[in-house]
């Protein structure tokens, strides 16, 4: 038995819609067994699927097939994440936490503008 790659990624809850899964595949962000794939490519049990989901690169082995989207608990039974992928995600998570919260993007205050102008005038001389 096999199933379309875009349907499986959607059913395993890696993407909210099949359209998003298809877009990721067309953009070259999804590989099956190390090779770029197409949305209609059939995946089978035991295939290794690599993809970028949000900030994380994930690598999962297909251990179940489904073409219907169910709850998260059932979706977790469709795949098994590799140890290397888990380690990389944990390392990236620690790195993001160590950076602290990202600054809120708003207009610079009068003080900020003065500092920006000072820096720019210093660079040009």
C-alpha positions in Angstrom: 0.0 0.0 0.0 1.2 3.5 -0.7 -0.2 7.1 -0.5 0.5 10.5 -2.1 3.3 12.4 -0.3 1.2 15.6 0.1 -1.7 13.7 1.6 0.6 11.8 4.0 2.3 15.0 5.2 -1.1 16.6 5.8 -2.6 13.5 7.5 0.5 13.3 9.8 -0.2 16.9 10.8 3.1 18.4 9.6 1.1 21.0 7.5 -2.3 22.5 8.1 -3.5 22.1 4.6 -2.7 19.9 1.6 -2.0 23.0 -0.4 0.7 24.0 2.1 2.2 20.5 1.9 2.1 20.7 -2.0 3.8 24.1 -1.9 6.6 22.9 0.3 7.1 19.9 -1.9 7.1 22.0 -5.1 9.6 24.4 -3.4 12.1 21.6 -2.9 11.7 21.6 0.9 10.7 17.9 1.0 12.9 14.9 0.2 11.9 11.2 0.2 14.8 8.8 0.6 17.2 11.6 -0.1 15.8 12.8 -3.4 13.5 15.7 -4.2 9.9 14.5 -4.8 6.6 15.5 -6.3 3.3 15.9 -4.5 1.8 12.8 -6.3 4.8 10.6 -5.6 3.7 7.5 -3.7 5.4 6.9 -0.4 5.5 3.5 1.3 6.2 2.1 4.8 9.8 2.5 5.7 10.5 5.5 3.5 12.7 8.3 5.0 11.1 11.8 4.6 13.1 14.9 5.2 11.5 18.3 5.3 11.7 21.8 6.7 8.8 22.6 9.1 8.9 26.1 10.5 12.3 26.8 11.9 13.2 23.1 12.2 14.6 20.5 9.7 12.9 17.2 10.4 13.7 13.7 9.3 11.1 11.0 9.9 10.6 7.4 9.0 7.1 6.4 7.7 5.7 3.7 10.0 2.0 4.1 9.1 -0.1 5.3 6.2 -3.3 7.3 6.3 -5.0 9.6 3.8 -7.4 11.1 6.4 -6.4 13.8 9.0 -7.2 12.7 12.5 -6.2 13.8 16.0 -2.6 14.5 17.0 -2.3 11.3 19.0 -3.3 9.2 15.9 -1.1 11.2 13.6 1.9 10.5 15.9 1.5 6.8 15.1 2.2 7.4 11.4 5.9 8.4 11.8 9.0 8.0 13.9 11.5 10.8 14.1 15.2 9.8 13.7 17.6 10.3 16.6 19.7 12.7 14.6 16.7 14.9 13.8 15.7 15.0 17.5 19.2 16.0 18.6 19.4 18.8 16.0 16.0 20.1 17.0 16.9 20.1 20.7 20.2 21.9 19.9 18.4 24.5 17.8 15.8 25.0 20.6 18.5 25.7 23.2 20.1 28.2 20.8 16.8 30.1 20.3 16.2 30.2 24.1 19.8 31.5 24.8 19.2 34.4 22.4 16.3 35.6 24.5 13.1 37.3 23.3 13.2 39.0 19.9 12.8 42.8 20.0 9.4 44.1 19.0 9.5 45.8 15.7 8.2 49.3 16.1 9.1 52.8 14.9 12.3 54.1 16.4 11.9 56.6 19.1 13.6 60.1 18.9 16.5 58.8 20.9 16.8 55.7 18.7 16.9 57.9 15.6 19.6 60.1 17.0 21.7 57.0 17.7 21.1 55.7 14.2 22.1 59.1 12.7 25.3 59.2 14.9 26.2 55.7 13.7 25.6 56.5 10.1 27.6 59.7 10.2 30.5 57.9 12.0 30.5 55.2 9.2 30.6 57.7 6.4 33.6 59.7 7.7 
